[in-house]
């Protein structure tokens, strides 16, 4: 909202007419902003599918992805009202350096009535570990905001009025955002302060007789979410990689003490608005969810993975508040492209195998040496006719049981991947280990199409994903199956992983 003031006596009549026109022509705009400020703090873009663009609110959430993601989004708020808010957003989000460094860039255009905003930001985040499974991410964001009045949308009664002939079409200011996010075993809590500097936008800096300005306001935003991973074997491949994510965002923005049609100089109180969502993500299918935004109403989200790279999402807002229900419906469409399901994934697989397998192979070789030393010890004792008392025999038998124990026949179906509880204690014959779930899924899908009985699981101990073909109670049997390539049926790399 603006102050327009011309002190030249010769223009008093024109100014009076123009002010009356502005008051009338901006009436709808003022209503929209009244609802926006009291329910949405809409100096910032508001949208419903923020599971792909959380970094717009908190730069510390940049890089919360396995592979780089490009998102296109358009939101048409209150579709039944002329001049209702419309927001278009394009964003790019990625991560580097073993998930420590996140980055994002986004451009959005927001138009409400005769006011138009174009903004561009670049985000940077750094993640560090302070304790086991506990990470802190710090995020910074810098950008520019161009905000102005769409003069072409105004139906001017007096084209000669100084206000109309002034250049108030747009001014650009610098902006800075900061945020922090705390992460522990799938739980995230973040705090952010967008529009940190509260910069003013002066539309007539060189004209002492004309005042037209707008004040950006600092916002305070808190986000909280929890990701619960699970699978449903009854759904086959569609039941793999599922997660349930409850999440909420709380926004606080100044509620301003304004003049008759002017801009507030001081905040008199803070308006608080919150969103609450529950999302079910199915990596091989899409997502579905619902939520509620205070002061507005219920929200429904649905998305479909068209390919491994491309997904489309739609959100519909059911306006239920007394005011917003009269303003029409809200629609939102998103297009999401993930870079990584082809050559990048294959490259990452090779890099991960080269690094991670060294650890696994070292552990496997140590277990083999331990097993062979035990066998040599028993053979040496027999050769030398050493008399072993009953307690010693019991101790040796227990040691052998730990290393080998009872041999399980291969025709026992309980050893095959689909018949075991993935991730439970035992010895796994592993075909791949990965730092990213998307890579584990890539190998899982590949082996399934080749006819193998295969599964994968996430090991919280070292935060790796393991693709496996068999699981046994004893190391001896797992080692035998690895050595004979599972009875001559699998000839790529295999090794044994013990889960305790």
Wavefront OBJ file of the C-alpha trace (Angstrom):
o trace
v 0.000 0.000 0.000
v 1.213 3.464 -0.836
v 1.201 7.124 0.088
v 0.616 9.456 -2.854
v 0.937 13.187 -2.009
v 1.427 16.265 -4.266
v 1.746 19.632 -2.490
v 1.445 21.933 -5.532
v -1.611 24.179 -5.071
v -2.364 24.137 -8.768
v -2.897 20.398 -8.627
v -5.225 20.288 -5.613
v -8.280 19.550 -7.741
v -6.531 16.935 -9.774
v -5.045 15.370 -6.655
v -8.451 15.211 -5.011
v -9.952 13.463 -8.040
v -7.003 11.127 -8.327
v -7.016 10.226 -4.651
v -10.711 9.459 -4.856
v -10.031 7.274 -7.877
v -7.151 5.523 -6.181
v -9.248 4.874 -3.104
v -11.925 3.311 -5.282
v -9.645 1.430 -7.655
v -7.542 0.063 -4.800
v -10.531 -1.022 -2.741
v -10.365 -4.596 -3.928
v -6.592 -4.554 -3.548
v -6.905 -3.351 0.039
v -9.395 -6.120 0.786
v -7.015 -8.679 -0.697
v -4.116 -7.327 1.311
v -6.186 -7.170 4.479
v -6.913 -10.862 4.128
v -3.348 -11.580 3.031
v -1.680 -9.766 5.913
v -3.972 -11.128 8.569
v -3.871 -14.690 7.297
v -0.860 -15.145 5.038
v 1.689 -12.354 5.434
v 1.800 -12.209 1.665
v 4.877 -10.086 1.173
v 6.364 -13.576 0.745
v 5.141 -16.107 -1.811
v 2.580 -18.493 -0.402
v 2.099 -21.941 -1.897
v 0.993 -25.407 -0.850
v 3.560 -27.749 -2.430
v 6.512 -26.522 -0.407
v 7.843 -30.051 0.106
v 9.947 -29.332 -3.011
v 10.800 -25.693 -2.200
v 11.171 -25.362 1.568
v 14.366 -23.359 1.024
v 12.270 -20.408 -0.172
v 11.232 -19.914 3.461
v 14.414 -21.154 5.149
v 17.769 -21.118 3.305
v 19.105 -23.755 5.734
v 16.812 -26.267 3.979
v 18.727 -25.874 0.715
v 20.208 -29.170 -0.429
v 17.608 -31.420 1.229
v 17.626 -33.719 -1.791
v 19.470 -36.736 -3.192
v 19.945 -35.234 -6.668
v 19.550 -31.738 -8.170
v 15.898 -30.762 -8.648
v 14.314 -28.196 -10.962
v 10.787 -27.035 -10.049
v 8.278 -24.940 -11.989
v 5.211 -23.817 -10.041
v 2.212 -21.580 -10.692
v -0.409 -20.636 -8.110
v -3.690 -18.898 -8.888
v -5.214 -17.730 -5.623
v -8.895 -16.796 -5.420
v -9.514 -17.661 -9.060
v -12.969 -16.105 -8.958
v -11.693 -12.610 -8.148
v -10.183 -10.236 -10.685
v -6.801 -9.064 -9.424
v -6.388 -11.946 -7.008
v -2.829 -13.031 -6.137
v -0.936 -15.050 -8.735
v 2.512 -16.502 -8.092
v 4.942 -18.146 -10.507
v 8.137 -19.778 -9.250
v 11.137 -21.476 -10.853
v 13.769 -23.000 -8.577
v 16.867 -25.176 -8.705
v 18.119 -27.084 -5.667
v 21.133 -29.349 -5.185
v 23.753 -30.727 -2.795
v 27.495 -31.399 -2.928
v 30.437 -32.550 -0.811
v 28.823 -35.629 0.783
v 25.591 -33.772 1.662
v 27.458 -31.075 3.588
v 26.962 -28.168 1.205
v 23.545 -27.262 -0.162
v 22.699 -24.635 -2.745
v 19.590 -23.234 -4.382
v 18.517 -20.472 -6.716
v 14.972 -19.335 -7.365
v 13.047 -16.674 -9.223
v 9.454 -15.814 -8.469
v 6.910 -13.364 -9.821
v 3.956 -12.374 -7.653
v 1.115 -10.107 -8.776
v -1.754 -8.890 -6.613
v -4.052 -6.303 -8.140
v -1.855 -3.489 -9.473
v 1.155 -4.478 -7.353
v 3.808 -6.693 -8.955
v 6.911 -8.261 -7.376
v 9.814 -9.976 -9.118
v 12.505 -11.501 -6.908
v 15.660 -13.533 -7.443
v 17.645 -15.272 -4.689
v 20.700 -17.465 -4.290
v 20.966 -19.761 -1.239
v 23.906 -21.455 0.452
v 23.815 -23.901 3.366
v 26.454 -25.809 5.312
v 25.686 -28.943 7.318
v 27.883 -30.212 10.152
v 27.550 -33.037 12.656
v 27.660 -32.203 16.362
v 26.810 -35.684 17.706
v 25.773 -39.066 16.392
v 22.696 -38.658 14.143
v 22.460 -34.977 15.146
v 23.207 -32.358 12.491
v 22.947 -28.578 12.357
v 22.619 -26.699 9.069
v 23.209 -22.963 8.705
v 21.784 -21.166 5.686
v 22.204 -17.751 4.093
v 20.328 -16.214 1.184
v 20.902 -13.014 -0.762
v 18.747 -11.561 -3.485
v 17.058 -8.624 -5.106
v 13.414 -7.578 -5.027
v 11.831 -5.457 -7.716
v 8.442 -4.174 -6.631
v 6.199 -1.693 -8.326
v 2.817 -0.619 -9.613
v 1.440 -1.993 -12.871
v 0.409 1.332 -14.433
v -1.144 -0.415 -17.425
v -3.675 -2.034 -15.096
v -4.904 1.323 -13.779
v -7.962 2.960 -15.347
v -6.805 6.574 -15.033
v -9.416 9.370 -15.089
v -6.847 12.197 -15.491
v -3.750 11.247 -17.563
v -2.096 14.604 -16.729
v -1.968 13.957 -12.975
v 1.626 14.018 -11.642
v 1.139 10.687 -9.901
v 0.289 8.969 -13.150
v 3.203 10.588 -14.947
v 5.697 9.674 -12.224
v 7.880 6.601 -12.607
v 6.466 4.251 -9.954
v 6.513 1.190 -12.181
v 9.210 -0.516 -10.134
v 12.121 -0.151 -7.739
v 14.800 -2.716 -6.875
v 16.233 -3.290 -3.400
v 18.700 -5.760 -1.930
v 17.409 -8.451 0.448
v 19.027 -10.903 2.831
v 17.636 -14.009 4.559
v 19.114 -16.266 7.246
v 18.079 -19.576 8.766
v 19.116 -22.600 10.820
v 17.864 -26.184 10.845
v 18.317 -28.917 13.472
v 18.105 -32.530 12.296
v 17.947 -35.729 14.353
v 16.987 -39.124 12.902
v 14.451 -37.778 10.427
v 13.200 -34.980 12.697
v 13.757 -31.398 11.496
v 13.263 -28.112 13.323
v 14.126 -24.874 11.548
v 14.040 -21.141 12.228
v 14.391 -18.383 9.628
v 14.103 -14.624 9.173
v 13.228 -13.620 5.572
v 13.506 -9.949 4.545
v 15.931 -9.541 7.410
v 16.836 -5.895 6.799
v 13.255 -4.599 6.330
v 14.396 -2.377 3.476
v 12.069 0.436 2.320
v 11.145 0.821 -1.337
v 10.966 4.490 -2.384
v 9.233 4.991 -5.722
v 10.034 8.698 -6.030
v 13.454 9.269 -4.422
v 14.211 12.393 -6.489
v 10.841 14.129 -6.162
v 10.345 16.023 -2.895
v 6.734 16.803 -3.815
v 5.664 13.211 -4.349
v 5.824 10.465 -1.750
v 5.250 6.893 -2.867
v 6.843 4.196 -0.776
v 6.444 0.716 0.600
v 8.098 -0.995 3.537
v 9.370 -4.569 3.356
v 8.767 -6.302 6.665
v 10.933 -8.848 8.395
v 9.172 -12.190 8.843
v 9.850 -14.943 11.340
v 9.266 -18.518 10.232
v 9.540 -21.839 12.063
v 9.329 -25.209 10.322
v 9.032 -28.663 11.880
v 8.762 -32.069 10.196
v 9.418 -35.760 10.725
v 10.041 -38.386 8.022
v 9.000 -41.924 8.904
v 10.302 -44.477 6.376
v 8.499 -47.778 5.854
v 7.550 -50.276 3.168
v 4.463 -52.298 2.218
v 5.415 -55.587 0.574
v 1.795 -56.181 -0.415
v 2.153 -53.352 -2.981
v 5.216 -54.903 -4.623
v 7.643 -52.389 -6.109
v 5.214 -49.550 -5.386
v 5.492 -50.291 -1.678
v 9.248 -49.709 -1.624
v 10.699 -46.437 -0.382
v 7.537 -45.110 1.231
v 7.535 -42.374 3.854
v 4.970 -40.545 5.939
v 5.835 -36.898 6.616
v 3.898 -34.693 9.041
v 5.094 -31.106 8.738
v 4.098 -27.632 9.842
v 5.137 -24.036 9.186
v 4.441 -21.093 11.481
v 4.837 -17.544 10.139
v 4.844 -14.307 12.091
v 4.783 -10.891 10.437
v 4.176 -7.338 11.695
v 0.606 -6.123 11.738
v 1.036 -2.477 10.776
v -0.403 0.748 12.133
v -1.317 2.606 8.915
v -2.537 6.005 7.831
v -5.788 6.376 5.898
v -4.289 4.920 2.721
v -0.659 5.037 3.758
v 2.137 2.804 4.891
v 2.697 1.961 8.534
v 5.834 3.232 10.205
v 5.737 0.982 13.269
v 4.341 -2.522 13.888
v 1.652 -2.558 16.549
v 1.404 -6.353 16.876
v 2.395 -9.558 15.120
v -0.012 -11.701 13.170
v 0.674 -15.449 13.289
v -0.354 -17.866 10.551
v 0.340 -21.598 10.399
v 0.146 -24.497 7.958
v -0.106 -28.158 8.942
v 0.359 -30.938 6.365
v 0.533 -34.713 6.260
v 2.184 -36.190 3.163
v 2.469 -39.818 2.038
v 5.394 -40.175 -0.371
v 5.690 -43.233 -2.641
v 8.970 -42.993 -4.508
v 7.884 -45.312 -7.300
v 4.445 -43.763 -7.744
v 4.031 -40.216 -6.421
v 2.566 -38.543 -3.365
v -0.734 -37.657 -1.758
v -1.509 -35.466 1.200
v -3.697 -32.935 2.906
v -3.415 -30.023 5.263
v -4.863 -26.882 6.741
v -3.853 -23.205 6.582
v -5.151 -20.975 9.349
v -7.491 -18.263 8.189
v -7.940 -19.967 4.837
v -9.008 -23.605 4.892
v -8.206 -27.167 3.894
v -5.598 -28.173 1.300
v -5.383 -31.305 -0.863
v -2.154 -32.353 -2.622
v -1.568 -35.089 -5.176
v 1.412 -35.883 -7.385
v 2.384 -38.497 -9.966
v 5.848 -39.618 -11.060
v 5.513 -39.619 -14.845
v 9.042 -41.040 -15.196
v 11.978 -41.608 -12.867
v 12.987 -38.015 -13.600
v 9.733 -36.127 -14.081
v 6.777 -35.582 -11.741
v 3.707 -33.361 -11.799
v 1.793 -32.130 -8.750
v -1.498 -30.360 -8.133
v -2.899 -28.669 -5.026
v -6.420 -27.433 -4.385
v -7.341 -25.117 -1.529
v -10.811 -25.303 0.003
v -11.451 -21.807 1.369
v -13.473 -22.146 4.553
v -12.946 -18.869 6.432
v -15.758 -16.329 6.405
v -13.856 -13.874 4.203
v -11.800 -16.131 1.921
v -14.781 -18.362 1.128
v -16.263 -15.439 -0.822
v -13.139 -14.981 -2.956
v -13.138 -18.159 -5.021
v -10.961 -21.247 -5.166
v -7.177 -21.605 -5.262
v -5.306 -23.864 -7.694
v -1.625 -24.700 -7.834
v 0.296 -26.706 -10.436
v 3.920 -27.886 -10.133
v 6.322 -29.615 -12.521
v 9.369 -31.272 -10.917
v 12.397 -32.606 -12.768
v 15.117 -34.600 -10.995
v 18.542 -34.729 -12.599
v 20.053 -38.104 -11.915
v 18.214 -41.244 -12.947
v 20.485 -42.013 -15.898
v 24.199 -41.312 -16.282
v 24.573 -39.405 -13.002
v 23.179 -42.304 -11.009
v 25.513 -44.744 -12.750
v 28.479 -42.472 -12.060
v 27.471 -42.122 -8.412
v 27.092 -45.883 -8.109
v 30.663 -46.398 -9.287
v 32.004 -43.725 -6.940
v 30.092 -45.091 -3.969
v 31.169 -48.658 -4.679
v 34.799 -47.611 -4.940
v 34.721 -45.910 -1.520
v 32.175 -47.817 0.523
v 33.132 -51.302 -0.608
v 36.647 -50.824 0.772
v 35.178 -50.664 4.265
v 32.906 -53.628 3.675
v 35.586 -55.739 2.014
v 37.998 -55.015 4.890
v 35.396 -56.197 7.402
v 34.673 -59.278 5.310
v 38.370 -60.177 5.039
v 38.808 -59.781 8.788
v 35.891 -62.154 9.421
v 37.374 -64.660 6.971
v 40.730 -64.513 8.756
v 39.010 -64.997 12.091
v 37.087 -67.953 10.724
v 40.216 -69.559 9.235
v 42.209 -69.051 12.450
v 39.470 -70.866 14.329
v 39.554 -73.758 11.874
v 43.389 -73.922 12.048
v 43.257 -73.951 15.832
v 40.883 -76.907 15.874
v 42.952 -78.838 13.311
v 46.186 -78.209 15.218
v 44.625 -79.420 18.443
v 43.537 -82.663 16.809
v 46.944 -83.276 15.179
v 48.775 -82.897 18.440
v 46.293 -85.138 20.255
v 45.704 -82.401 22.769
v 43.308 -83.506 25.482
v 40.638 -80.902 25.843
v 38.421 -80.904 28.870
v 34.684 -80.582 28.686
v 34.665 -76.831 29.446
v 37.196 -76.165 26.688
v 35.185 -78.211 24.194
v 32.066 -76.265 25.079
v 33.909 -72.961 24.659
v 35.322 -74.002 21.263
v 31.923 -75.220 20.079
v 30.418 -71.897 21.076
v 33.137 -70.056 19.157
v 32.532 -72.179 16.079
v 28.792 -71.573 16.369
v 29.464 -67.823 16.364
v 31.481 -68.145 13.186
v 29.674 -70.897 11.391
v 27.197 -73.012 13.262
v 24.526 -75.138 11.700
v 24.568 -75.209 7.898
v 21.292 -74.153 6.326
v 20.320 -75.819 3.084
v 20.023 -73.470 0.116
v 16.551 -74.727 -0.767
v 15.271 -73.144 2.437
v 13.175 -70.248 1.058
v 13.481 -68.362 4.356
v 16.949 -67.266 3.217
v 15.799 -65.469 0.048
v 15.448 -61.693 0.096
v 11.671 -61.503 -0.192
v 11.177 -63.907 2.740
v 13.240 -62.113 5.361
v 12.764 -58.942 7.364
v 15.146 -56.556 5.636
v 17.519 -54.938 8.099
v 17.011 -57.466 10.919
v 19.988 -59.146 12.604
v 21.879 -61.688 10.510
v 24.451 -62.189 7.755
v 23.519 -60.711 4.368
v 24.922 -61.621 0.965
v 25.140 -58.098 -0.418
v 25.354 -57.029 -4.070
v 25.567 -53.254 -3.519
v 25.974 -50.580 -0.853
v 25.010 -46.958 -1.476
v 25.000 -43.601 0.231
v 21.794 -42.510 -1.599
v 18.500 -44.359 -1.590
v 17.820 -43.458 -5.227
v 20.954 -45.380 -6.239
v 19.947 -48.404 -4.160
v 16.550 -48.333 -5.837
v 18.220 -48.167 -9.243
v 20.144 -51.389 -8.626
v 17.131 -52.987 -6.923
v 14.931 -52.302 -9.971
v 17.650 -53.494 -12.361
v 18.120 -56.829 -10.573
v 14.364 -57.324 -10.295
v 13.953 -56.934 -14.049
v 16.708 -59.547 -14.498
v 14.701 -62.032 -12.440
v 16.575 -61.921 -9.129
v 14.848 -62.111 -5.743
v 16.299 -58.934 -4.236
v 15.545 -56.389 -1.507
v 17.296 -53.463 0.148
v 17.368 -51.815 3.583
v 18.770 -48.761 5.346
v 21.391 -49.330 8.050
v 21.060 -46.538 10.624
v 24.441 -47.475 12.089
v 26.430 -46.105 9.136
v 23.562 -44.523 7.142
v 24.106 -46.693 4.024
v 21.590 -48.560 1.883
v 22.277 -52.263 1.209
v 20.921 -54.284 -1.711
v 20.998 -58.009 -0.881
v 20.040 -61.383 -2.337
v 20.244 -63.714 0.686
v 20.269 -63.597 4.460
v 21.543 -66.336 6.808
v 21.760 -66.973 10.522
v 25.448 -67.893 10.316
v 28.491 -66.340 8.737
v 29.647 -69.758 7.462
v 26.622 -70.201 5.204
v 26.680 -66.574 3.980
v 30.377 -66.947 3.126
v 29.723 -70.221 1.280
v 26.978 -68.626 -0.832
v 29.198 -65.667 -1.631
v 32.087 -67.934 -2.624
v 30.026 -70.121 -4.961
v 28.172 -67.056 -6.377
v 24.866 -68.236 -4.893
v 25.107 -71.645 -6.500
v 26.375 -70.181 -9.763
v 23.470 -67.810 -10.340
v 25.097 -64.401 -9.700
v 28.591 -63.458 -10.896
v 28.913 -59.746 -10.098
v 30.601 -58.572 -6.898
v 29.226 -60.005 -3.663
v 30.269 -59.697 -0.052
v 28.907 -60.442 3.409
v 27.494 -57.805 5.745
v 26.655 -58.578 9.362
v 23.803 -56.665 10.978
v 23.727 -57.019 14.766
l 1 2 3 4 5 6 7 8 9 10 11 12 13 14 15 16 17 18 19 20 21 22 23 24 25 26 27 28 29 30 31 32 33 34 35 36 37 38 39 40 41 42 43 44 45 46 47 48 49 50 51 52 53 54 55 56 57 58 59 60 61 62 63 64 65 66 67 68 69 70 71 72 73 74 75 76 77 78 79 80 81 82 83 84 85 86 87 88 89 90 91 92 93 94 95 96 97 98 99 100 101 102 103 104 105 106 107 108 109 110 111 112 113 114 115 116 117 118 119 120 121 122 123 124 125 126 127 128 129 130 131 132 133 134 135 136 137 138 139 140 141 142 143 144 145 146 147 148 149 150 151 152 153 154 155 156 157 158 159 160 161 162 163 164 165 166 167 168 169 170 171 172 173 174 175 176 177 178 179 180 181 182 183 184 185 186 187 188 189 190 191 192 193 194 195 196 197 198 199 200 201 202 203 204 205 206 207 208 209 210 211 212 213 214 215 216 217 218 219 220 221 222 223 224 225 226 227 228 229 230 231 232 233 234 235 236 237 238 239 240 241 242 243 244 245 246 247 248 249 250 251 252 253 254 255 256 257 258 259 260 261 262 263 264 265 266 267 268 269 270 271 272 273 274 275 276 277 278 279 280 281 282 283 284 285 286 287 288 289 290 291 292 293 294 295 296 297 298 299 300 301 302 303 304 305 306 307 308 309 310 311 312 313 314 315 316 317 318 319 320 321 322 323 324 325 326 327 328 329 330 331 332 333 334 335 336 337 338 339 340 341 342 343 344 345 346 347 348 349 350 351 352 353 354 355 356 357 358 359 360 361 362 363 364 365 366 367 368 369 370 371 372 373 374 375 376 377 378 379 380 381 382 383 384 385 386 387 388 389 390 391 392 393 394 395 396 397 398 399 400 401 402 403 404 405 406 407 408 409 410 411 412 413 414 415 416 417 418 419 420 421 422 423 424 425 426 427 428 429 430 431 432 433 434 435 436 437 438 439 440 441 442 443 444 445 446 447 448 449 450 451 452 453 454 455 456 457 458 459 460 461 462 463 464 465 466 467 468 469 470 471 472 473 474 475 476 477 478 479 480 481 482 483 484 485 486 487 488 489 490 491 492 493 494 495 496 497 498 499 500
